[in-house]
């Protein structure tokens, strides 16, 4: 969820899952007449999966744009989801740690190519679910007399 007190310029996030064809896209645009598009608000990963993500900043007309410095990636809960960004910050590998739950992936960049700061922030909720069963466990209740 984007904070309402930020002025969002334009940012495109492309998340590709290794087992799914194509990509889920989220484009966040400025509030001055350009609408938010895309359907990515949540991604589901199994507890043993990773996914690659990349950003492609665009200007108000949808053309490629630059950001100042290296975008930073983070997870709201590193105990559920780890994020390893590339050296240029334009992509990252997101990995489920093991426990089940939901964490928020966030990427932040500076749109001002000068000395000022114009923050760009995009987020996506990622839900970690159990993977395929690999073993069975037998559980017993306490014994009772007949």
Helices and strands as residue ranges (DSSP letters): E 11-16, E 24-28, E 37-38, E 42-46, E 50-56, E 68-75, E 81-85, E 91-96, E 101-110, E 119-129
